[in-house]
């Protein structure tokens, strides 16, 4: 457990060093420097790791659930317009921030394995997945990305978030076509999690270790797809 905590501390230190360099020297597409007005405050690593490890499942983390914080994982899924799960992965980081590009990678791997050669046309995700750099990488693959910069309850932009790609995305989502596309997100993905958790009663994982939990999650999403196909066949009969 101590070795894992030390590894996480080293990883956090490298990540923060990279972020500080990006904030200090990176530039937006409009040429404006990211840290021109607010240079990043240097990150001071703690003398000892501050994290905690679950000795029965060291891979798991404390994540926020419906009833507070629990020890667990962040289950991710990508669906198409018919609520068919295209990719299902298990993440150990609780926030969705940073999981956008890995899930696109997983989706394209699954599609390629299934013999699908077409590139997805549009990616829809909620505000938690907003990650400027990862979004640009996805766009470079020829995929249109629609993600709101802010949660829907925010009435005005965050301080300093009033130009560049943030303003562009707000204009796209405020347009008739952009709004029409983005409104399709919720009925495409949310019913999948609702059906799994509440209708099928699968609200917790029964395995331990990320690899085992990933297998369990992929089994759950596979049976979801089979049930969708079965019901579709019954309706067409």
KEVO-92465 format. One record per residue (C-alpha): residue number from 1; x, y, z. Coordinates in pm, 1 decimal, decimal comma. Example, Ala and Ser with C-alpha at 12.3 -4.5 7.8 and 13.67 -1.06 7.14 Angstrom:
<rs>
R   seq         xx         yy         zz
R     1     1230,0     -450,0      780,0
R     2     1367,0     -106,0      714,0
</rs>
This chain:
<rs>
R   seq         xx         yy         zz
R     1        0,0        0,0        0,0
R     2      284,8      240,1       84,9
R     3      451,9      172,6     -250,1
R     4      128,0      253,6     -432,7
R     5       86,5      579,4     -238,8
R     6      444,9      679,5     -320,5
R     7      382,4      607,2     -689,4
R     8       67,6      820,7     -682,3
R     9      258,5     1107,4     -521,5
R    10      525,1     1093,2     -794,0
R    11      256,4     1081,8    -1062,3
R    12       78,8     1380,8     -907,4
R    13      405,7     1574,3     -894,7
R    14      474,8     1507,7    -1263,9
R    15      118,3     1598,5    -1361,3
R    16      128,9     1926,2    -1170,7
R    17      468,2     2017,0    -1315,9
R    18      331,9     1959,0    -1666,3
R    19       19,5     2162,7    -1588,8
R    20      221,5     2453,5    -1449,6
R    21      437,4     2456,1    -1763,7
R    22      126,3     2442,4    -1984,2
R    23      -39,4     2728,5    -1795,7
R    24      278,0     2938,2    -1804,3
R    25      376,0     2885,5    -2168,5
R    26       73,5     2744,2    -2351,9
R    27     -132,8     2948,2    -2593,6
R    28     -492,3     2929,1    -2703,9
R    29     -588,6     2910,7    -3071,0
R    30     -642,2     3286,9    -3077,0
R    31     -276,8     3335,7    -2980,6
R    32     -345,6     3458,2    -2628,8
R    33     -121,0     3317,9    -2359,1
R    34     -301,3     3108,0    -2100,9
R    35     -114,0     3242,0    -1801,7
R    36      -68,1     3598,7    -1918,1
R    37     -286,9     3749,1    -1646,5
R    38     -286,6     3476,7    -1384,6
R    39       35,5     3273,1    -1378,2
R    40       -7,6     2941,0    -1199,0
R    41       76,7     2916,9     -832,9
R    42      359,3     2665,3     -789,3
R    43      244,3     2334,1     -645,9
R    44      414,7     2231,5     -322,7
R    45      417,1     1851,9     -281,1
R    46      347,4     1718,5       69,0
R    47      634,8     1565,9      263,3
R    48      449,5     1234,9      277,0
R    49      165,2     1098,8       59,2
R    50     -172,8     1229,4      172,9
R    51     -386,1      963,3        7,4
R    52     -549,6      658,8      157,3
R    53     -548,8      301,3       30,4
R    54     -818,1       39,8       80,5
R    55     -620,6     -269,5      183,6
R    56     -887,0     -508,4       46,9
R    57     -903,1     -332,9     -292,6
R    58     -604,6     -101,2     -345,4
R    59     -719,8      -10,9     -698,1
R    60    -1043,3      150,5     -575,7
R    61    -1079,2      513,3     -470,8
R    62    -1317,8      727,1     -269,5
R    63    -1580,1      847,6     -518,1
R    64    -1898,0     1049,8     -480,4
R    65    -2219,1      850,5     -514,2
R    66    -2588,5      929,7     -480,4
R    67    -2571,5      884,8     -103,4
R    68    -2239,2     1047,8      -33,5
R    69    -1882,8      927,8      -69,7
R    70    -1810,7      558,2     -112,5
R    71    -1513,9      336,9     -189,9
R    72    -1543,7      238,4     -553,1
R    73    -1475,2      314,6     -918,0
R    74    -1588,2      553,4    -1190,4
R    75    -1778,4      348,4    -1449,6
R    76    -1775,7      509,3    -1794,4
R    77    -1977,1      421,4    -2105,4
R    78    -2021,1      552,4    -2458,9
R    79    -2346,4      489,9    -2644,9
R    80    -2487,8      559,0    -2987,6
R    81    -2822,5      716,8    -3070,0
R    82    -2998,7      383,9    -3008,2
R    83    -2863,1      348,8    -2650,7
R    84    -2631,7       67,2    -2760,6
R    85    -2313,7       73,3    -2552,4
R    86    -2010,1      106,6    -2779,1
R    87    -1742,5      119,6    -2509,8
R    88    -1735,2       53,9    -2135,7
R    89    -1435,2      120,4    -1913,3
R    90    -1351,5      156,8    -1544,8
R    91    -1161,7      463,2    -1425,0
R    92    -1007,0      515,9    -1083,3
R    93    -1021,0      897,2    -1092,2
R    94    -1356,0     1015,9     -959,3
R    95    -1410,3     1331,6    -1171,3
R    96    -1499,4     1285,3    -1537,8
R    97    -1238,8     1549,3    -1628,0
R    98     -959,4     1378,8    -1818,5
R    99    -1161,8     1076,8    -1932,9
R   100    -1283,8     1220,2    -2264,7
R   101     -997,7     1113,2    -2491,2
R   102     -946,6      770,4    -2325,6
R   103    -1314,8      689,9    -2385,5
R   104    -1289,2      802,9    -2748,7
R   105     -985,4      575,5    -2783,9
R   106    -1181,0      286,1    -2633,3
R   107    -1477,7      351,9    -2862,9
R   108    -1266,4      353,9    -3175,5
R   109    -1090,6       32,7    -3068,4
R   110    -1425,4     -141,0    -3016,6
R   111    -1562,2      -15,5    -3348,1
R   112    -1249,3     -129,5    -3532,2
R   113    -1272,6     -472,8    -3367,5
R   114    -1634,0     -495,9    -3487,0
R   115    -1531,0     -409,1    -3842,7
R   116    -1675,1      -56,9    -3837,5
R   117    -1445,0      173,9    -4031,4
R   118    -1648,6      495,9    -4024,3
R   119    -1534,9      766,4    -3783,1
R   120    -1805,5      886,9    -3541,1
R   121    -1945,1     1218,2    -3660,3
R   122    -2039,7     1397,0    -3337,9
R   123    -1937,5     1351,5    -2974,5
R   124    -2176,8     1472,8    -2703,5
R   125    -2075,1     1491,7    -2337,1
R   126    -2172,4     1689,1    -2029,0
R   127    -1973,8     1975,4    -1877,9
R   128    -1774,5     1745,0    -1650,3
R   129    -1578,8     1618,6    -1951,7
R   130    -1462,5     1964,7    -2062,3
R   131    -1088,8     1929,0    -2122,5
R   132     -957,4     2177,9    -2376,7
R   133     -649,2     1984,1    -2484,2
R   134     -827,2     1649,2    -2511,8
R   135    -1113,3     1809,5    -2703,6
R   136     -867,6     1947,8    -2958,6
R   137     -713,7     1601,8    -2999,3
R   138    -1057,9     1453,2    -3066,1
R   139    -1144,0     1729,1    -3315,0
R   140     -818,3     1656,5    -3498,7
R   141     -955,4     1306,2    -3565,2
R   142    -1243,1     1456,8    -3761,4
R   143    -1501,7     1426,4    -3482,9
R   144    -1723,0     1724,2    -3397,2
R   145    -1726,0     1784,0    -3020,4
R   146    -2017,2     1943,3    -2834,7
R   147    -1953,2     1993,2    -2463,3
R   148    -2084,1     2288,7    -2260,9
R   149    -1805,2     2477,3    -2080,0
R   150    -2025,2     2524,1    -1772,6
R   151    -2295,7     2335,2    -1590,6
R   152    -2645,0     2429,2    -1705,9
R   153    -2726,5     2598,3    -1374,8
R   154    -2454,2     2861,6    -1426,4
R   155    -2611,3     3180,7    -1564,2
R   156    -2293,3     3354,9    -1676,2
R   157    -1943,2     3247,3    -1783,3
R   158    -1681,3     3177,6    -1519,5
R   159    -1444,5     3469,5    -1455,7
R   160    -1180,1     3466,2    -1728,7
R   161    -1373,0     3212,9    -1938,2
R   162    -1501,9     3470,6    -2183,1
R   163    -1304,9     3418,8    -2502,8
R   164    -1140,9     3171,2    -2733,4
R   165    -1280,7     2820,3    -2745,4
R   166    -1515,0     2879,9    -2450,1
R   167    -1702,0     3156,2    -2630,9
R   168    -1699,8     2957,2    -2954,5
R   169    -1858,0     2653,1    -2788,7
R   170    -2125,0     2867,4    -2623,4
R   171    -2214,9     3014,6    -2962,4
R   172    -2234,6     2668,8    -3119,7
R   173    -2457,3     2532,1    -2842,9
R   174    -2676,8     2843,5    -2856,7
R   175    -2734,7     2794,7    -3229,3
R   176    -3040,5     2607,7    -3352,5
R   177    -2840,8     2318,4    -3497,5
R   178    -2598,9     2294,8    -3204,7
R   179    -2878,8     2297,2    -2949,5
R   180    -3073,6     2037,3    -3146,4
R   181    -2772,7     1804,6    -3151,0
R   182    -2681,6     1851,2    -2785,8
R   183    -3035,4     1785,7    -2664,5
R   184    -2990,6     1430,7    -2790,2
R   185    -2719,5     1358,1    -2531,0
R   186    -2938,2     1295,9    -2227,0
R   187    -3182,6     1046,2    -2384,8
R   188    -2888,1      860,0    -2539,6
R   189    -2680,2      791,1    -2226,5
R   190    -2872,1      864,3    -1906,0
R   191    -3138,0      589,9    -1952,5
R   192    -2858,4      333,0    -1985,0
R   193    -2729,5      407,3    -1635,2
R   194    -3082,1      442,2    -1496,4
R   195    -3189,1      109,4    -1643,8
R   196    -2875,1      -60,3    -1512,5
R   197    -2885,3       80,4    -1160,1
R   198    -3254,5       89,8    -1082,3
R   199    -3447,3     -139,1    -1316,4
R   200    -3188,2     -416,7    -1319,6
R   201    -3070,7     -352,9     -963,0
R   202    -2700,7     -337,6    -1050,7
R   203    -2602,0      -51,7     -823,9
R   204    -2272,0     -193,2     -699,0
R   205    -1982,7     -405,9     -818,3
R   206    -1922,1     -746,3     -661,8
R   207    -1561,6     -798,9     -772,5
R   208    -1241,7     -646,7     -638,7
R   209     -952,0     -506,7     -835,9
R   210     -979,5     -281,5    -1139,2
R   211     -932,9     -562,5    -1392,9
R   212    -1206,0     -776,3    -1235,3
R   213    -1443,1     -480,9    -1198,3
R   214    -1380,3     -385,1    -1561,1
R   215    -1478,4     -737,1    -1667,8
R   216    -1793,8     -714,8    -1455,1
R   217    -1886,6     -373,4    -1598,2
R   218    -1833,7     -492,2    -1954,9
R   219    -2050,7     -797,3    -1884,6
R   220    -2325,4     -568,7    -1751,4
R   221    -2313,2     -344,5    -2057,8
R   222    -2300,8     -645,2    -2291,3
R   223    -2618,7     -786,3    -2139,6
R   224    -2773,0     -439,7    -2170,3
R   225    -2703,5     -449,3    -2543,8
R   226    -2840,2     -802,5    -2576,6
R   227    -3160,9     -702,0    -2398,8
R   228    -3199,1     -401,1    -2630,9
R   229    -3156,2     -620,5    -2937,1
R   230    -3392,9     -885,0    -2797,2
R   231    -3668,1     -630,6    -2728,0
R   232    -3618,1     -475,3    -3069,9
R   233    -3657,3     -816,9    -3231,9
R   234    -3974,3     -885,1    -3032,7
R   235    -4119,4     -550,6    -3136,2
R   236    -4044,1     -616,1    -3501,5
R   237    -4194,8     -966,9    -3495,0
</rs>
